Amino acid sequence: MAKMTTLCYIEHDGKYLMLYRNKKENDINHGKWIGVGGHFEGTESPEECLVREVKEETGLTIFSYQFRGIITFVPKPGVVEYMCLYTADGYRGELIECDEGELKWVKKSAIEDLNLWEGDRLFMELLRDEVPFFSLKLEYDGDRLKGAALNGMKLAEEKKEKIKNWRLPWAK
C-alpha cells in the first residue's frame, strides 16, 4: 500500500532548515540530511499534515508555504511513498530539540555538500531554479538512484553518471 507524506524546506535568510537524521533506529534516512515532515494521520489534508509535522519536529508554526511538487519515492520494488513537497517562508516560534535528529540552518549554497539522497539533489535544483510545480519519480536500489522521471520524462538510467553531474533541460 502506498504511503502519503509531506516534506518541507523552511527558508530564512538564504538558508534552509535541514534535519540530520541520526536518532531513530532502523531509519531509512539515517545519516542523511532532509527537510522536515512526515506521514499523514487519519483524514488529514496535505496542508494539515504539513503544519502538524513541522510543529512536532521543529516547534515552529508555519503560516506561509507553497506546494512545490509531488515526489513519487520508490525505495524498492513494490513499495511507494508519495511526498507532497513544500517550501515555507513564514513561521513563528522557536526551534525545539527534534527527537529524529539535529536541526540546523544551512546556507542554500552549501546544501550540495551535505549527505543527501541522490534524488533530493534533483528536486533541490528544481527548488533553486524556482520551477513552479513538478512531478518527480525517484526509483532506488538501496541508497543508489537507479531511475528518475520529471513530469513523465525519464531523466536517469542505471548507467548514467552520478546525479550531481546531471543538468536538467532548462539549466544553463
C-alpha positions, 0 to 999 in steps of 0.5 A: 500500500502506498504511503502519503507524506509531506516534506518541507524546506523552511527558508530564512535568510538564504538558508534552509532548515535541514534535519540530520537524521541520526536518532531513530533506529532502523531509519531509512534516512539515517545519516542523511540530511532532509527537510522536515515532515512526515506521514499523514494521520487519519483524514488529514489534508496535505496542508494539515499534515504539513503544519502538524509535522513541522510543529512536532519536529521543529516547534515552529508554526508555519503560516506561509508555504507553497506546494512545490511538487509531488515526489513519487519515492520508490525505495524498492520494488513494490513499495511507494511513498508519495511526498507532497513537497513544500517550501515555507517562508513564514513561521513563528516560534522557536526551534525545539530539540527534534527527537529524529535528529539535529536541526540546523540552518544551512546556507542554500549554497552549501546544501550540495555538500551535505549527505543527501539522497541522490534524488533530493539533489534533483528536486533541490535544483528544481527548488533553486531554479524556482520551477513552479510545480513538478512531478518527480519519480525517484526509483532506488536500489538501496541508497543508489538512484537507479531511475528518475522521471520529471513530469513523465520524462525519464531523466536517469538510467542505471548507467548514467553518471552520478546525479550531481553531474546531471543538468536538467533541460532548462539549466544553463 
